[in-house]
Amino acid sequence: MDSFLVNNLWVLLSALLVFTMTLSVGLLEVGELGEGFARSLLKAFIIACSGLFFMAVVGFNTAFAPTVLWGLIGNPLYAPGLVLGGFSSGALGLLGGTWWSVSSVGLSEGTYFLFEAAFASVTLALVGVIVLRKMRLTAFTIYSAVYFILIWALPAAWIWNPSGWLYSMGFRDFAGGLVVHAAAGAAGLGILLQIWREERRKKYRESPQTRVSVSPAWLAVAMLLLWAGWFGFNGGSVLQFNGSAMTVVVVTFLAAATSACSALLFRYIDDEGKPDLLSASNGVLMGLIVITPLAGFVSPVSAMIIGVLAGGVFVFANRALSRARWFSDPVGLLPGHMVGGIFGVLMIAFFTQASFAAASGSPGLPNGILFGGGMQALSQLGIEAFGIAAVVATVFVLSFATCAAISAALGGITRDYKEKKGF
């Protein structure tokens, strides 16, 4: 069978798995906050549908077309143009040919679009875990348009687009530790700041906290689906079906399992109480988050060490951030996705082995500090840290500015969550 056809099939199946993760995040909210949250599932459907729509219209181009303005953003009018070429049956790459940046592995525009649109969709789903009882769905739907066209597209254009300025500088993020997870945390932080501004105007001294009410069955189902979805999330990011893709899947699952064990152990040591399902689930999720930017660059043993570290990082980050009283973060966007994403990206400079990186499509990445990388590895650490600062700051500012503008237009983005009013 033609290798290009196999690659397209692999990435299409991976896209399907990633797409299911958006709805799985909705189930995760139900599992952590209690049953009866039809609003969670409605929000998940809005995100999935708006993600495909806005990415098809222009978001795919602003993220993945050849960049303009010195690598800052993809050309929105790049051929075949808006809406995936419109009515043209001869659009290059949709019915034939390949997308420019993935021509070496033979991915068509349609395949690559579906894969990246699924990534954009699940990223907004992560952002949305902090808005369930706080933000009007009308405001969130308007926010999603700006998010897919600009807020998500910019980090993707900078890091995953081979003509992006951070990529050209040498920044690497295999499957989205920064583009997806840390950027989702930064975007969520921008929303939380606007929510807090409105709550202060309503004379709240601290932000009302969303109560956690674990539904064990739904939580277990949600985590199982998310874990399975990560098979495509990380494995598909190799963008071809080869030995490296299988290695990436193995290290992803090992990191998740090890992190769950670590989180349970650290919870016991930290004397927070008897280990429970929520701790195990958060451990699995943290392991998946932290390994995501590293999955194509590390060995199975390194993945297990990273998993041990990830479980401890989550327990202590969650404990520290739970003391804040100006926001409510019941599903752990900040200690999980933002802290975990940043931690994982920084670990690239420590655990990378050049042979694994070359096999997954990053041949220029040096060995990490722990594998004799020396000054090259220290230089890589500086590049990764700089990229994190640039992306987190940009996404936070854009997210907050978008929410402030929507608030001005609608007279506020918050809803009356006591009376359950305010669509």
C-alpha positions, 0 to 999 in steps of 0.5 A, a space after each residue: 500500500 502507498 505510504 502516503 495513503 497510509 499516512 493520511 489514513 493514520 492521521 485521519 484516524 488520529 483526528 477522529 480520536 482527538 475530535 472525541 476529546 472535546 466532548 470527553 472534556 464535557 464529560 470530565 466536567 460532569 464527572 468532577 462537578 456532579 451529574 445533571 450538567 447538560 450545560 457542559 455538554 451543550 458547551 462542548 457541542 458549541 466548541 466542536 461545531 464552531 471549531 470546525 466552522 471557523 477553522 474552515 473559514 480562515 483559522 486553518 490558514 492563519 495558523 498553517 499557511 505560509 506566514 506573513 509579517 515576519 513569521 507572525 501569522 499565516 496568510 489568510 488568503 493563501 491558495 486555495 483561499 478562504 473556506 478550504 477553496 470554496 466551490 472549486 473542485 480543483 483546489 490543490 490539496 483537497 482532492 489531490 496534491 498535498 498541503 505545503 508544510 507536510 508534503 514530505 509525508 504526503 498529507 492532503 489539505 483535508 487530512 491536515 485540516 481535520 487533524 489541526 481543527 480537532 486540536 483547536 477544538 479540544 484546546 478551547 474545550 480546555 479553556 472552557 472548563 473555568 466558565 461553566 457556572 460563570 460565563 454566559 454561553 452567548 459571550 463564550 460563543 462570540 469568544 470562540 470566533 476570535 479564539 479560533 481565528 486569532 488567539 489559537 492560531 498565533 501560537 500554532 503559526 509561531 511554533 507548528 508552522 515551519 515558517 513561524 518565527 519561534 520555529 525558525 528560532 529553534 523552539 520545539 513543542 511536539 504535540 502541544 504542551 505550549 500551543 495547547 495546554 499552557 496557552 489554554 491556561 493563559 487564555 483561561 486566565 484572561 477570561 478569569 480576570 474579566 470575570 473577577 472584574 465583573 464580580 468585584 463590581 457586584 461587590 463580591 469580596 472573593 470569587 464564588 467557588 464552584 463546588 466539586 461533587 465527584 460522580 465516579 462513573 462519569 469521571 472514570 468514563 471521561 478519563 478513559 475516553 481522554 486517555 484513549 484520545 491521547 493515542 491520536 493526540 500524540 501518536 498522530 502528531 508524528 504525521 506519519 505511520 512509522 516506528 516513531 508513532 508507536 514509540 510515541 504512543 508507548 511513552 505517552 501511556 507510560 507517562 500517564 500510568 506512572 504519573 497516576 501512581 505518583 499523584 496517589 503517592 504524593 497525595 498520601 505523603 502530603 497528608 491530604 487524605 486517603 487517595 481517591 478516584 479524583 487524585 488518580 484521574 488528575 494524575 493520569 491527566 497530568 502525565 498526559 499533559 506533561 509528556 505531550 511536548 516531549 513525546 516524540 523526543 524521549 525514551 520510555 524510561 525517561 517518560 516514566 521518570 517524567 511521569 513520577 515528576 508530573 504527579 508531584 508537580 500536580 499535587 503541589 501546584 493544585 494545593 498552591 493555586 487552590 488558595 487563590 480566592 479571586 477565581 474558581 478553577 474546579 477542574 484544574 485548568 491552571 495547575 494541570 494544563 498551564 503548569 503541566 504544559 510549561 513544565 513539560 516544555 521546559 523538560 525538553 531541554 533536559 530529557 531529549 535524545 536526538 535519535 528519538 527527536 530525529 525519528 519523529 521529525 525534529 532532526 535538529 533538536 540536540 540531546 538534553 542536559 541529562 544526555 550530554 547536550 552541554 551548551 546546546 541543551 542550555 541554549 535550547 532551555 533558553 529558547 524554550 523559556 523565551 517561547 513560553 514567556 512570549 506565548 503565555 503573555 500574548 495569549 493572556 493579553 488577547 484573551 483578556 482584551 477579547 473578553 473586555 470587548 465582549 463585556 462592553 458590547 453585551 453589558 457583561 460576560 458573567 451570568 447569575 449562577 445562583 439563579 442559573 440565568 443568563 445564556 
